[in-house]
Amino acid sequence: MKLSDKAIIPTKGSWFAAGHGIYALTDGLVPAKGQTMVETGIAIGLPEGTYGRLAAISGIASKMGIAVGGGVIDTDYTGEVKVILRNQREADSVFKAGDRIAQLIVEKVANADAIEADDLGITERGKMRFGSSDVNPKRFITAKEEKTPICFLHGDRSKTEFFSAADIGYHPRLMKENEMLSSVHVNAALTRTMNDSFLDKIRVAGKEDEKWQDRGRELVRLRESAKKMPDEWIEKDGLLYYKNRLYIPEDEALQTEIAQGCHDSLVAAHFGQEKRWR
């Protein structure tokens, strides 16, 4: 969420980018061989079982010698995100409001308590210290083929997503409570047309989905107050769209109806591709 009207919401530079860009709220300076704390004007909420890691941007690190210090954001922290920038050069480094200064990477974490143990067991390395792994024989790396049980197909092949069994249970894409289906997918369901009765079903289901309602009210509030709208969200005719895709409420019956329609034997080809009529 924004804590300042001048703040910029984190963005991804590409579809498969690991991190979201974090932007400076105000102008500032990182002194030579020194560091500074930079305000961002945003607060974030992270999924349970993850933490946020603030990392340097490779271009800034290589060209300007700017590194990111600290960088761990706990799931239960809801205050302003601030970034520690460290200047490794002999000259001051200046940044402007709106400059991308770091990237936020969301990573899985094991939330376990530390306990005292009487025995740590036997390992190959044991108590050998720094540099010990360099003198040990190098092991061969064996590649193991892992089947992909889940695939989200897209009309643009570069945006098709593949997931392995290891991703199930913690990857954000597979933990979403709502599925976002394009109009192509919805058109394939039932009568193959986006008729008013089907859209009404989505509106009715949305009234029972609190998160769906909250998002809709926020978009209406921003539009009516003439404030900047989110780049990827649209509210139109009582429906929500995300990245030009119809946002489906959390309703098992409706989602099942859509899924069954998309798998109808009357059509051929895959999701995201044009389908041929029999």
DANOR-V762060 format. One record per backbone hydrogen bond with DSSP energy under -0.5 kcal/mol. CO is the residue of the C=O (numbers start at 1). NH is the residue of the N-H. Records with the same first field share a line. If there is no record, write none. Layout:
CO = NH, NH
//
This chain:
1 = 43
4 = 7
11 = 21
14 = 17
19 = 13
20 = 104
21 = 11
22 = 101, 102
24 = 98
28 = 95
29 = 31
30 = 93
31 = 34
34 = 87
36 = 38, 85
38 = 83
39 = 25
40 = 8
41 = 3, 4
42 = 81
47 = 50
49 = 109
51 = 107
52 = 54, 73
53 = 55, 105
55 = 103
56 = 58
57 = 61
58 = 62
59 = 63
60 = 64, 65, 66
61 = 65
65 = 67, 88
67 = 86
69 = 84
71 = 54, 73
72 = 74
73 = 52
74 = 77
75 = 46
76 = 78
80 = 82
81 = 40
83 = 38, 85
84 = 69
85 = 36
86 = 67, 88
89 = 33
93 = 30
95 = 28
96 = 99
99 = 24, 101
102 = 22
103 = 55, 105
104 = 20
105 = 53, 107
107 = 51
109 = 111
110 = 112
125 = 128
129 = 132
131 = 134, 135
132 = 135, 136
140 = 142
141 = 143
145 = 147
147 = 149, 165
150 = 163
151 = 153
152 = 161
155 = 157
156 = 159
157 = 160
161 = 152
163 = 150
164 = 167, 168
165 = 168
167 = 170, 171
171 = 174, 175
172 = 175
179 = 181, 248
181 = 246
182 = 186
183 = 187
184 = 188
185 = 189
186 = 189
189 = 192
193 = 195
195 = 199
196 = 200
197 = 201
198 = 202
199 = 203
200 = 204
201 = 205
202 = 206
203 = 207
204 = 207
205 = 208
206 = 209
208 = 210
209 = 213
210 = 214
211 = 215
212 = 216
213 = 217
214 = 218
215 = 219
216 = 220
217 = 221
218 = 222
219 = 223
220 = 224
221 = 225
222 = 227
223 = 226
230 = 233
232 = 243
234 = 236, 241
236 = 239
239 = 236
240 = 247
241 = 234
242 = 245
245 = 242
246 = 181, 248
249 = 251
251 = 255
252 = 256
253 = 257
254 = 258
255 = 259
256 = 260
257 = 261
258 = 262
259 = 263
261 = 264
264 = 267
266 = 278
270 = 273
276 = 268
//
